[in-house]
Amino acid sequence: MRVLSEETKNQIAEYNLEYQRKNGLSPSFRNIMHALNLGSLATVQRYIKQLEAEGRIERTNIGNIAPMPKLWGGETVTVPLVGKIACGKPCLEVENIEESFSLPCSIFGSSEMFMLRAFGDSMVDAGIDQGDLLVIRKQENANDGDIVVALVNGENTLKRFYRERGGIRLHPENKAMKDIVVKSCEIQGVLVSCIKLY
């Protein structure tokens, strides 16, 4: 096995600290790969594991770099941003995590969560606009009226959820769009919060 470069390892540790101080969140493996011109995500992962073994960084339960605990006062929960609401299931593989955010439990709770970037205009009347960051609590069930991430025919969609006789109604919060009525769907999570970006 190839020996890890001490210089590169130190550069990654320094880059992580600088990135977190500047941006208030941890760098993704891709950020590190591009910033330090490393050959692959697997190479970055080997260095990160070694830095963790040395106690120089911490990783979350899903394997990415944990944000520094002093970013927020009080108890926090680390939440990965796993892309947009698009075709396919949100994937929590390390390579697909864009960033990780340390969110205060006092506002967002302490459940297992993930974040998605909103696009499209199907939920504008609920105040959800393209580019907003959606905090989603992972769960497989929902109550009527909840805004959910639902998997329908292999595609993710964010809609308001209603059980109706013989099926499920997924309601877009946009007067120009029609309800989606299906016999069943897979609930992947329920919206906790929408973080606006200006």
Secondary structure, DSSP 4 states (H G I P E B T S, - for coil): -PPPPHHHHHHHHHHHHHHHHHHSSBPPHHHHHHHTT-S-HHHHHHHHHHHHHTTSS-B-TTSSBPPPGGGSSS-EEEEEEEEES-BS-----GGG--EEEEEEHHHH-SS-EEEEE--SSTTGGGT--TTPEEEEEE-S---TT-EEEEEETTEEEEEEEEEETTEEEEE-S-TTS--EEES--EEEEEEEEEE---
